[in-house]
Amino acid sequence: MTPPHLAPSPPPHRVVALLQPPQSTFPLACATEVFADHGQAVPAPYSFEVCTEHPGPVRTLAGYELLVTAGLDALERADTVLIPGWHQPAGTEVPPAVVAAVLRAHGRGARIVSLCSGSFVLASAGLLDGRRAATHWAQAAELAARFPRVLVDPAVIYLDHGDVATSAGSAAGVDLCLHLVRTDHGAAYAMRIARQLVMPPHREGCQLQYAELPTTGPVTDSLAPLLDWLAGRLDQPVSVAEMAAHSQVSARTLTRRFTEQLGISPGRWLMDRRIAATRALLEETDLPVETIAHRVGLSSAVNLRRRFHEALRTTPAAYRRAFRANQAA
């Protein structure tokens, strides 16, 4: 038996982004920033490449061209196929060769992921039939009209079915990519990448998209300063009343802002952060559960176990064993 320290490293997980002119550069950049090499500071369990149906210059919406040398055969090597947007005139069909290549990849077990309008490719391939799907809120009606078997959810920021995942527009693509990293390699590794990107480490897929602000009336105050304040106090008990006092609003107003901006309550948001911090500590340390409970503001091992089981349907000890077994495999 080969000693663990001499065992060969597993090959990187291949992420292949499928581009189509005119390519939106932002969702492509989101995927690149999450899955590409982050240097010596963060290990690189992924390889990232791009392909297109017709290799050569690919026009972008930003006004410049990308030189893409790989064709659709690159999808045959992909562990994850990622479609970072798909900007075509309304009613335009996805090329049959693209649909066929995506279906072949899915058929052999590759994960198929769309960011923003990339959901139209997945829908064209029939991969979203009978399933909930996310897309940019402004394109949700078109997606639902063209593909009535798809259960379009215009509110959420992403949905993950395991073999297929979809996200809303803009920065929601980063949220989905970080979610996939967390699924593949754990919360601690995803948090390391998030720190490299200066991004929040985790937003639940059920949180709301940011739609257009009203053209009249006051603009809703941002929760960002409060969220930063809370993130620095995870080891302390913080009530909704204390959050409201810090924001200088009533508890009712604060709860309304959380519902409008994030789609969840203040207490749920804070508990999600505590659970994420717990997962990272279970993955990266041998600290006792009692110590972790105090570090993440859950007061006792009994309370942590109860909250952890409610969130993940497993115990902290079982989670730690499973994560380390997966890492060693």
Disulfide bonds with the S-S distance in Angstrom:
none
